[in-house]
């Protein structure tokens, strides 16, 4: 059994929210949020990863295309039950239903879930104007909120911009809950959040888990965390049904590669390395973001976490580069001159992770390229480093 699938422009969130209501209560077709500027096929649907999706399985409410930050973009099938289970679990941790400020693109799951939570709470969100994030616009939008409880969802770069100004901090204080996800929050930023007493929840999850399902290291109600062979696995009612193939059915091979059955329970293998300490999840980085330097496995995410803990390097990115002697070496990429601090960076990383993890050099480029999701475009950065003359 299949159902119709319609593309709706995510640049018009309130229109998308109306379509989403029909998808969730099954009075309308399933929804594919269409990003701004996306190509369309003959029947009006977005073409993602060379796949045209005219239909979806009967259980599907929303199809989300992943960003492709760790590989080829995929079309994730999320059911009504998964989306609403995620919204309900989030609501129970954040103190109840409330009004939201939408500051993220609605074609990504974090932005879409703001709309789902608003529908579940029967509230209308305040929506930031489209385009690049602007602190003044966020401050103005925060003043429009009238709900008894007020929430927003941000990525770390947005949060950091707000923390840099007095008016930004004042705006953040208007919220009863602030979700921050998409990538790791630098430790220096965490310290400032704690000092200011802001109600920030660091979220961990993905499109495959209908958004964040672990808040500040702890599983939401109904969610379980497992560590298998060092890799983080998640289970709960918020799991996606899988990935769609070109004919609108579940691609079993692609889906079964990451969704596994164990003792009658379905788990999602995240591809992230992690550990549980007293029930709190600590994500150590991508399992596939590893290089071999001098015959030793070196995890670039762990290096990046340490580098970002150094003042002034909070937005640095670490990628691998070819090396004549060692095969591959870690390289720090920044958008401002930090070459004079190379010794400090090497010492900090070497002390924490050992000599093989010490960055070979710091490369300065004009700006850090990002994906539409706001995450660093690591493939573009790797290419930039490969063509950058070594000093």
C-alpha positions as CSV (number, residue, x, y, z in Angstrom):
1,X,0.0,0.0,0.0
2,X,1.3,3.5,-0.9
3,X,0.1,7.0,-0.4
4,X,0.6,10.2,-2.5
5,X,3.6,12.3,-1.8
6,X,3.5,16.1,-2.3
7,X,6.4,18.6,-2.3
8,X,5.8,21.7,-0.2
9,X,8.2,24.6,-0.1
10,X,9.9,24.7,3.3
11,X,10.6,28.4,2.7
12,X,7.0,29.0,3.6
13,X,6.9,27.2,7.0
14,X,3.3,28.1,7.9
15,X,2.1,26.7,4.6
16,X,4.2,23.6,5.2
17,X,2.7,23.3,8.7
18,X,-0.8,23.2,7.2
19,X,0.3,20.4,4.8
20,X,2.0,18.6,7.7
21,X,-1.2,18.6,9.7
22,X,-2.9,16.7,7.0
23,X,0.0,14.3,6.7
24,X,0.0,13.6,10.4
25,X,-3.8,13.0,10.8
26,X,-3.9,11.1,7.5
27,X,-6.4,13.5,5.9
28,X,-3.8,14.5,3.3
29,X,-0.9,13.1,1.4
30,X,2.6,12.5,2.8
31,X,4.9,15.6,2.7
32,X,8.3,16.2,1.2
33,X,9.7,19.5,2.5
34,X,11.3,21.2,-0.5
35,X,14.4,23.3,0.2
36,X,14.7,26.8,-1.4
37,X,16.1,26.6,-4.9
38,X,15.7,22.8,-5.1
39,X,15.4,21.3,-8.5
40,X,12.0,19.8,-9.4
41,X,11.2,16.9,-11.6
42,X,8.4,16.8,-14.2
43,X,5.8,16.0,-11.5
44,X,6.9,18.8,-9.2
45,X,8.9,16.8,-6.7
46,X,12.4,17.4,-5.6
47,X,15.1,15.3,-7.1
48,X,17.4,14.1,-4.4
49,X,20.3,11.8,-4.9
50,X,19.0,11.2,-8.5
51,X,15.8,9.7,-7.0
52,X,12.3,10.9,-8.0
53,X,9.7,10.1,-5.4
54,X,6.1,10.1,-6.7
55,X,4.8,8.0,-3.9
56,X,5.6,6.8,-0.4
57,X,4.6,3.8,1.8
58,X,1.2,4.1,3.5
59,X,2.7,4.6,6.9
60,X,4.9,7.5,5.8
61,X,4.0,11.0,6.9
62,X,7.1,12.9,5.9
63,X,10.2,12.3,3.7
64,X,13.3,14.1,4.8
65,X,16.4,14.2,2.7
66,X,19.6,13.9,4.7
67,X,22.3,16.5,4.3
68,X,24.9,14.1,3.0
69,X,27.5,15.4,5.5
70,X,28.8,11.9,6.0
71,X,28.0,10.4,2.6
72,X,25.4,10.3,-0.2
73,X,22.1,12.0,0.8
74,X,19.3,9.6,1.6
75,X,15.5,9.9,1.6
76,X,14.3,9.1,5.1
77,X,10.7,7.9,5.7
78,X,9.2,9.1,9.0
79,X,5.8,7.9,10.1
80,X,3.2,9.9,12.0
81,X,3.8,7.8,15.1
82,X,7.6,8.4,15.0
83,X,7.2,12.2,14.7
84,X,4.6,12.5,17.4
85,X,6.4,10.2,19.7
86,X,9.5,12.4,19.4
87,X,7.5,15.5,20.0
88,X,5.8,14.0,23.1
89,X,9.1,12.8,24.6
90,X,10.6,16.2,24.1
91,X,7.6,18.0,25.6
92,X,7.8,15.8,28.7
93,X,11.4,16.8,29.4
94,X,11.1,20.5,28.5
95,X,8.2,21.2,30.9
96,X,5.1,20.9,28.7
97,X,3.7,22.3,25.5
98,X,4.6,25.8,24.4
99,X,5.1,28.3,21.6
100,X,8.2,28.0,19.4
101,X,10.4,30.3,17.4
102,X,11.5,28.7,14.2
103,X,15.1,29.7,13.4
104,X,16.1,26.6,11.3
105,X,15.3,25.6,7.8
106,X,12.1,23.5,7.8
107,X,13.4,21.0,5.2
108,X,15.7,19.6,7.9
109,X,14.4,17.5,10.7
110,X,15.2,19.9,13.5
111,X,13.3,22.7,11.8
112,X,10.5,20.3,10.8
113,X,10.1,19.2,14.4
114,X,9.5,22.7,15.5
115,X,6.4,22.6,13.3
116,X,5.4,19.1,14.6
117,X,5.8,20.3,18.2
118,X,3.7,23.4,17.4
119,X,1.0,21.2,15.9
120,X,1.0,18.9,19.0
121,X,0.8,21.9,21.3
122,X,-1.8,23.7,19.2
123,X,0.3,26.8,18.9
124,X,1.5,29.0,16.1
125,X,5.3,29.4,15.8
126,X,7.0,32.7,15.2
127,X,9.2,32.3,12.1
128,X,12.5,34.0,11.3
129,X,12.8,35.6,7.9
130,X,14.5,33.3,5.3
131,X,18.2,33.8,4.6
132,X,21.3,34.0,6.7
133,X,20.8,34.0,10.5
134,X,20.7,37.5,11.8
135,X,21.0,38.3,15.5
136,X,18.8,41.4,15.3
137,X,16.0,39.5,13.6
138,X,16.2,36.7,16.2
139,X,16.0,39.3,19.0
140,X,12.9,41.0,17.4
141,X,11.2,37.6,16.8
142,X,11.8,36.6,20.4
143,X,9.7,39.6,21.5
144,X,6.8,38.4,19.4
145,X,6.3,35.2,21.5
146,X,3.3,35.2,23.7
147,X,3.1,31.6,24.9
148,X,3.3,30.8,28.6
149,X,6.3,28.6,27.7
150,X,8.7,29.6,25.0
151,X,11.1,27.4,23.1
152,X,13.5,27.5,20.2
153,X,15.9,25.2,18.4
154,X,19.3,26.3,17.2
155,X,22.6,25.1,15.8
156,X,25.8,25.9,17.7
157,X,26.9,28.6,15.3
158,X,23.7,30.5,15.8
159,X,24.0,30.1,19.6
160,X,27.5,31.4,19.6
161,X,26.5,34.5,17.6
162,X,23.8,35.3,20.1
163,X,26.2,34.8,23.0
164,X,28.5,37.4,21.5
165,X,26.1,40.3,22.1
166,X,24.3,41.6,25.2
167,X,21.0,41.8,23.3
168,X,21.5,38.2,22.1
169,X,21.9,36.9,25.6
170,X,18.9,38.9,26.7
171,X,16.8,37.3,24.0
172,X,18.0,33.8,25.0
173,X,16.9,34.5,28.6
174,X,13.3,34.9,27.3
175,X,13.1,31.1,26.5
176,X,12.2,28.3,28.8
177,X,14.0,25.8,26.7
178,X,16.6,26.0,23.9
179,X,17.5,23.0,21.9
180,X,21.0,23.0,20.4
181,X,22.1,20.3,18.0
182,X,23.4,19.4,14.6
183,X,27.0,19.3,15.8
184,X,29.0,19.3,19.0
185,X,28.9,22.4,21.2
186,X,32.4,23.6,22.0
187,X,33.4,23.2,25.7
188,X,34.1,26.9,26.1
189,X,30.5,27.6,24.9
190,X,29.1,25.0,27.4
191,X,30.9,26.8,30.2
192,X,29.4,30.1,29.2
193,X,25.9,28.6,29.0
194,X,26.3,27.2,32.5
195,X,27.7,30.5,33.8
196,X,24.7,32.4,32.4
197,X,22.2,29.7,33.6
198,X,20.6,29.4,30.2
199,X,18.1,26.5,29.7
200,X,20.0,24.8,27.0
201,X,19.5,21.2,26.0
202,X,22.3,19.7,23.8
203,X,20.5,17.4,21.5
204,X,21.8,14.2,19.8
205,X,19.9,12.4,17.0
206,X,19.3,12.5,13.3
207,X,16.7,12.3,10.6
208,X,16.7,8.6,11.2
209,X,15.5,9.2,14.8
210,X,13.0,11.9,14.0
211,X,15.4,14.5,15.4
212,X,17.1,14.7,18.8
213,X,16.3,11.8,21.1
214,X,19.1,12.3,23.6
215,X,19.2,15.6,25.6
216,X,22.4,16.6,27.3
217,X,23.6,13.0,27.2
218,X,20.4,11.4,28.6
219,X,17.9,9.4,26.6
220,X,14.4,10.9,26.3
221,X,11.5,8.8,27.7
222,X,11.0,5.6,25.7
223,X,14.5,5.8,24.2
224,X,17.3,3.4,24.9
225,X,21.0,3.9,24.2
226,X,23.3,1.0,23.4
227,X,27.0,0.8,22.6
228,X,27.9,-2.1,20.3
229,X,31.5,-2.5,19.2
230,X,32.1,1.1,20.3
231,X,29.3,2.4,18.1
232,X,26.2,4.2,19.4
233,X,22.9,2.5,18.8
234,X,19.5,4.0,19.5
235,X,16.0,2.4,19.8
236,X,12.6,3.7,20.6
237,X,9.3,4.7,19.0
238,X,10.8,7.6,17.1
239,X,12.9,5.5,14.6
240,X,12.4,6.0,10.9
241,X,10.9,3.3,8.8
242,X,13.9,3.4,6.6
243,X,15.2,4.9,3.3
244,X,13.1,5.2,0.2
245,X,14.1,3.9,-3.2
246,X,13.2,5.4,-6.5
247,X,9.9,3.7,-6.8
248,X,8.7,5.0,-3.4
249,X,9.2,1.8,-1.5
250,X,11.6,1.0,1.3
251,X,15.1,0.3,0.1
252,X,15.7,-2.9,2.1
253,X,19.5,-3.2,1.4
254,X,20.2,0.4,2.3
255,X,17.8,0.3,5.3
256,X,19.0,-3.0,6.7
257,X,22.6,-1.8,6.7
258,X,21.9,0.6,9.6
259,X,18.6,-0.6,11.1
260,X,19.1,-3.9,12.8
261,X,16.9,-6.3,14.8
262,X,18.3,-7.6,18.1
263,X,16.2,-9.7,20.5
264,X,13.0,-8.6,18.9
265,X,13.9,-4.9,19.1
266,X,14.8,-2.6,16.3
267,X,18.0,-0.5,16.6
268,X,19.5,2.3,14.6
269,X,23.3,2.2,14.2
270,X,24.3,5.8,14.2
271,X,27.8,5.5,12.8
272,X,29.1,7.5,15.8
273,X,31.6,6.2,18.4
274,X,30.6,6.8,22.0
275,X,30.5,5.6,25.6
276,X,28.0,5.5,28.4
277,X,29.3,6.9,31.8
278,X,26.8,6.6,34.6
279,X,24.0,6.6,32.0
280,X,25.2,9.7,30.2
281,X,26.2,9.4,26.6
282,X,29.5,10.8,25.5
283,X,29.8,11.0,21.7
284,X,33.5,10.6,20.6
285,X,33.1,11.2,16.9
286,X,32.2,9.5,13.6
287,X,33.4,5.9,13.3
288,X,34.3,6.7,9.7
289,X,36.1,10.0,10.4
290,X,39.3,8.3,11.0
291,X,42.7,8.5,9.2
292,X,45.7,6.2,9.4
293,X,48.8,8.1,10.3
294,X,52.0,6.2,10.5
295,X,50.0,3.0,10.8
296,X,47.9,4.3,13.7
297,X,44.2,5.1,13.7
298,X,43.6,8.7,14.4
299,X,40.1,10.0,15.1
300,X,39.7,13.5,13.6
301,X,36.6,14.3,15.7
302,X,38.4,13.8,18.9
303,X,41.2,16.2,17.8
304,X,38.6,18.7,16.7
305,X,36.9,18.6,20.0
306,X,40.2,19.5,21.8
307,X,41.1,22.2,19.3
308,X,37.7,23.9,19.6
309,X,38.3,24.1,23.4
310,X,41.1,26.6,22.8
311,X,39.9,30.2,22.9
312,X,39.6,31.7,19.5
313,X,39.4,28.3,17.7
314,X,35.8,27.4,18.6
315,X,34.8,27.0,14.9
316,X,38.0,25.3,13.7
317,X,37.5,22.1,11.6
318,X,40.0,19.2,11.5
319,X,40.4,17.1,8.3
320,X,42.9,14.6,6.9
321,X,45.6,15.3,4.4
322,X,48.0,13.2,2.4
323,X,51.6,13.1,3.8
324,X,54.7,11.7,2.1
325,X,56.1,10.2,5.3
326,X,53.1,9.4,7.5
327,X,50.5,8.6,4.8
328,X,47.9,10.9,6.3
329,X,48.0,13.6,8.9
330,X,45.4,15.7,10.7
331,X,45.2,19.4,9.6
332,X,43.4,22.2,11.4
333,X,41.4,24.6,9.1
334,X,40.4,28.0,10.4
335,X,38.9,31.2,8.8
336,X,41.4,33.5,10.6
337,X,45.1,33.5,11.1
338,X,46.1,31.2,13.9
339,X,49.4,29.9,12.6
340,X,51.3,31.4,15.5
341,X,49.3,29.1,17.8
342,X,50.3,25.8,16.1
343,X,52.6,24.8,19.0
344,X,49.8,25.4,21.5
345,X,47.4,23.3,19.4
346,X,49.9,20.5,19.0
347,X,50.7,20.4,22.7
348,X,47.0,20.3,23.8
349,X,46.2,17.5,21.3
350,X,49.4,15.6,22.0
351,X,48.9,15.7,25.8
352,X,45.3,14.4,25.5
353,X,45.5,11.9,22.6
354,X,49.2,11.1,22.0
355,X,51.8,12.2,19.5
356,X,50.2,10.6,16.3
357,X,47.1,12.9,16.8
358,X,49.2,16.1,16.8
359,X,48.0,18.3,13.9
360,X,50.6,18.7,11.1
361,X,49.7,22.3,10.4
362,X,47.0,25.0,10.5
363,X,45.5,26.1,7.1
364,X,43.8,29.5,6.9
365,X,41.1,30.0,4.3
366,X,38.7,32.9,3.7
367,X,35.7,31.2,5.2
368,X,34.6,27.8,6.3
369,X,32.3,26.3,3.6
370,X,29.1,24.9,5.1
371,X,26.3,22.6,3.9
372,X,22.7,24.0,3.8
373,X,22.2,22.4,7.3
374,X,24.9,24.7,8.7
375,X,27.4,21.9,9.2
376,X,31.0,22.3,7.9
377,X,31.4,20.9,4.4
378,X,34.2,18.5,5.2
379,X,34.6,17.2,1.7
380,X,35.1,20.8,0.4
381,X,37.6,21.5,3.2
382,X,39.6,18.4,2.4
383,X,39.8,19.4,-1.2
384,X,40.9,22.9,-0.1
385,X,43.6,21.6,2.1
386,X,44.9,19.3,-0.6
387,X,45.4,22.3,-3.0
388,X,46.7,24.6,-0.3
389,X,50.5,25.1,-0.4
390,X,52.2,23.8,2.7
391,X,54.1,26.3,4.8
